[in-house]
């Protein structure tokens, strides 16, 4: 019996084909990072919607791939994530990645934020990228 909730909400035509696997993987990441997962909502939104959220909450007037809002208390993880799949797909092309890998990476990126990782300073960015790469390998080998 799980005492956490991971929910995917689609406001665009995009749908994850493997929600169950992705959910189990996200739970695995949280457990590996020593936190208790409570509730995480992954919202897939349009470029227009994510730009509006980015502008309202971060004063950034551009489309981004993922925004994470952390509602956690102590080690109980709760949050809301907004993902723009169109931007994710553009990033995949720009970074010569498969769309699947980039899609999984942003899901991981968000949960790492909720686990307390930051990507504001260069050393933090490198640490986060290293964690993402590690958990991507775990996904590919164990949860796919």
C-alpha positions, 0 to 999 in steps of 0.5 A, a space after each residue: 500500500 502506497 501512502 503517497 500520490 503522484 498524479 499526472 494532469 494533462 492540459 495538452 495532447 501529450 500523454 506519458 505512455 508509461 505513467 506507472 513505471 515513471 511513478 514508481 521511479 519517482 518514488 524510488 528517487 525520493 526514497 533513495 534521497 532519504 525523503 518521504 514522498 507525500 503528493 506530487 502533481 505533474 501538470 503538462 501545459 502549453 508554452 503560453 501557460 508555462 510562460 505565464 507561470 514563469 513570468 508571474 512567479 519568477 519574473 522570467 518572460 520566456 517559455 521554459 521546460 519545467 517549473 517546480 513549486 515546493 510545498 514540502 515540510 521537513 522531509 515530507 515532500 509535496 509539490 506541483 510541477 509544470 512541464 511544457 512538453 513542446 519545450 522538452 522536445 525542442 531541448 531534446 533536439 538541441 541537446 541531441 537527446 531522445 525525446 523519451 530521455 529528455 521527458 524523463 529528465 525533466 520529471 527527475 529534475 523536478 523531484 530532485 528540486 523537491 528533494 532539496 537540490 538547487 540549480 542556481 549556482 554552477 556547482 549545484 547545476 553540475 551536482 543536479 546533472 550528475 544526479 539526473 544522469 544517475 537516475 536516468 540510467 536507473 530508469 533505463 535499466 530497472 523501470 522501463 
